[in-house]
Amino acid sequence: MEEELVQEVYSYIRKAERKLKEERVEAAYDLYMDALHTIAGYLVYRESGMLLSGRELMGIVRVRHGEVYSIIKRYEGVTDVDRDTLRVLDEDVKGLMERVLPPLLRE
């Protein structure tokens, strides 16, 4: 299951990059946020063996993975998404991936 979650993160990133090239910034934003939430789910699954969603997941992430939680909160609810926001979001997501995803599972 861990590998599937990691692959899902990469899939979201690839799709987000395509949407950005198509100038569909809102769709790209949604996909980057999906990637962030999947990273959070991966971390909780790796520790507990449980797949959680919503409030339960974010509660655990807030307590155990403050960096991930703060990145999600920084971008959650952004209403005016532009290319600059997406550029920084892309950097944050990819930096987080480098720090938390296992090297053997990276593409």
Summary of the structure (lengths in Angstrom):
residues: 107
radius of gyration: 13.3
end to end distance: 16.3
largest distance: 38.7
contacts: 310
relative contact order: 0.18
helix: 80%
strand: 0%
